[in-house]
Amino acid sequence: MGQSDYLREPRGRFSGAARAVVLPGSTAEVAAVVQYAHAHGIAIVPQGGQTGLCGGAMPDQTGRQIVLNLKRMRRILALDPVDGTVTVQAGCRLSALQQAVAARGWWFPLSLASSDDCQIGGNLATNAGGHNVLRYGNVRELCRGLEVVLADGRVWSDLKGLTKDNSGYDLKQLFIGAEGTLGIITAAVLRLAPRPAQQALTLVPLPDVATAVQLFGHLNAALGEAVTAFELLSTFSLDLVTRHFPDLPAFPRTGRPWCVLIELSRTGAGADLAAALADVLAPVVGAEALHAAVTAADRRQMDRLWAVRNAIPDAQRREGPSIKHDISLPRGRMAPFIAEVLPLLQARCPGVRPCIFGHLGDGNLHFNLSAPSGGDAPAFLAHREALERLVHDRVVAHGGSFAAEHGVGQLKRGEMARYKDAVTLDLMRRIKRALDPDAVLNPGKVLPEP
Ligand SMILES: Cc1cc2nc3c(=O)[nH]c(=O)nc-3n(C[C@H](O)[C@H](O)[C@H](O)COP(=O)(O)OP(=O)(O)OC[C@H]3O[C@@H](n4cnc5c(N)ncnc54)[C@H](O)[C@@H]3O)c2cc1C
């Protein structure tokens, strides 16, 4: 990689200039860089795999900041088979960690479409979620310990990996989801899980979002923890994959505007999961939808179905300009929100093509908008501010969040100012001042100007 690769996000929306890009190889080297920066009043931008895409890992344009990428710190430090944990350096890529623990007979449940690029430190800094949140939680729930270089260059380390420790404040929680504004994560202890022994994966067409939410309730009641993924996919988003990735399996056309991708997993032996899934589906979705469902028969077909799901962001990019929102809502508000906001969007930007998909099970959706077919890109993008305002206003009115997945970075600082209440912002600013009084770590990110 050349220096410029660290200064421009892969999708090009954010870029910056830097005094230096440093690639430390150890916690001691990270600490030395931060001590130097602290002593000289230089700001540091921690950087992982640059998949956050909110400008969080980009320096500003002054050329005075240091970018600190952790990619050289990629070692697995220990795997504890008794506690079921792995201790890993923060620059390890997520897929590399998944493969390393799988080789030892374990499974790391965090799974994102960006697994080949993102780093564990970045996952923790953004509290990443992904496909398996329903059963295993966000990475916050998978984290048992952290090592962090603080803004003055000291190292805070708690890598004991205890399940329970009530001796004072749980400090690691401050750094998880802080997007590098409170400390630089250099290592972590993460909880592993036994590899699922049995899985079932089905893609089912549905008439509306309310049915999807209802179906989730039935599945949850009948199969509980066995439901490991429940993804809502608009038929439009699947059509984009078919158009731009013809080698991936095409979903048969049913005329229904929505699908759900349901994954069940079980670690021990038990009744056939695919049969249990069909039993719950039949009364809710009806025989016709069940007939049109695509069920993976083996591991290879499961991977192919997941590949379709994971190809949606790239398919949308190939389709042309888009305006993206990553939102979360209480599950019960999903259908009313979507029913309310779609006509408002059409009224504001006739022909706009919503590309909606995501982790319905945990209330987290990509509510993306593609430009009208054959439309003029600059004309569409001129609507960006108005459409973002419309979507986020309605999300917040329905009790949701405007930043569920990619974090705030630079992109959503304005939304923080607009939607966060004064007490919340005051508390966040006090925490920032307490841990980083000289604004050495990732200034200009997350928190809006006072
Ligand atoms: C195709 C795609 C699919 C995705 N799917 C999901 C999904 O399903 N669920 C989900 O939650 N997210 C998803 N994401 C976004 C997700 O936030 C990122 O993939 C990932 O968690 C960020 O890791 P990264 O290493 O790329 O961090 P970067 O993008 O490099 O950085 C993100 C932020 O973390 C900070 N940071 C990075 N490393 C450290 C560190 N060691 N210490 C302190 N701060 C640090 C940076 O300063 C920046 O503010 C997806 C992204 C893409 C592109």
The ligand as an ORCA input file, in Angstrom:
! r2SCAN-3c Opt
* xyz 0 1
  C     -19.460     -4.332      3.174
  C     -19.549     -3.884      4.618
  C     -20.388     -4.564      5.484
  C     -20.485     -4.179      6.824
  N     -21.329     -4.865      7.632
  C     -21.439     -4.508      8.908
  C     -22.333     -5.214      9.774
  O     -23.007     -6.157      9.369
  N     -22.402     -4.828     11.060
  C     -21.666     -3.780     11.536
  O     -21.760     -3.463     12.730
  N     -20.844     -3.079     10.737
  C     -20.699     -3.422      9.455
  N     -19.852     -2.716      8.646
  C     -19.138     -1.550      9.182
  C     -18.154     -1.860     10.309
  O     -18.131     -0.742     11.159
  C     -16.761     -2.103      9.888
  O     -16.727     -3.168      8.962
  C     -15.726     -2.448     10.996
  O     -16.265     -2.704     12.280
  C     -14.723     -1.310     11.152
  O     -13.464     -1.909     11.272
  P     -12.202     -1.310     10.495
  O     -11.016     -2.083     10.960
  O     -12.415     -1.253      9.055
  O     -12.136      0.164     11.121
  P     -11.867      1.564     10.397
  O     -12.896      1.835      9.389
  O     -10.453      1.651      9.979
  O     -12.105      2.543     11.638
  C     -13.375      2.755     12.156
  C     -13.253      3.630     13.408
  O     -12.580      2.918     14.437
  C     -11.384      3.608     14.834
  N     -10.377      2.568     15.062
  C      -9.921      1.637     14.178
  N      -9.035      0.830     14.788
  C      -8.925      1.259     16.084
  C      -8.177      0.834     17.205
  N      -7.336     -0.205     17.142
  N      -8.317      1.504     18.363
  C      -9.177      2.560     18.461
  N      -9.893      3.014     17.428
  C      -9.771      2.364     16.255
  C     -11.058      4.555     13.702
  O     -10.362      5.691     14.179
  C     -12.444      4.908     13.192
  O     -12.997      5.933     13.974
  C     -19.729     -3.077      7.297
  C     -18.877     -2.393      6.412
  C     -18.799     -2.781      5.087
  C     -17.885     -2.032      4.173
*
